[in-house]
Amino acid sequence: MDKSELLTAIKKIVQPYVQNQEAFEKLSEETHFIDDLEINSANLVDIILDVEDAYDIEIEDEAMEQMLNVKAAIEIIEKKVNS
């Protein structure tokens, strides 16, 4: 799975939680989940759980704390899927 496929998958996962549609339409690797998309911290946990289910992976607490933007999410998913 390449980065563009992961970006598309992440976009589908976060869409139900997004509060800022304009930022969502411009989603890129640099997009911050809380600051740009206005996703609250409780929903960020839901996103992480959805990612775990989608990729059949487990994301540790330390990695969860770093998963604040799309780029970090992609890197964490790639690392877990490829390990």
Secondary structure, DSSP 8 states (H G I E B T S, - for coil): --HHHHHHHHHHHHGGG-S-HHHHHT--TT-BTTTTT---HHHHHHHHHHHHHHHT----HHHHHH--BHHHHHHHHHHHHT-
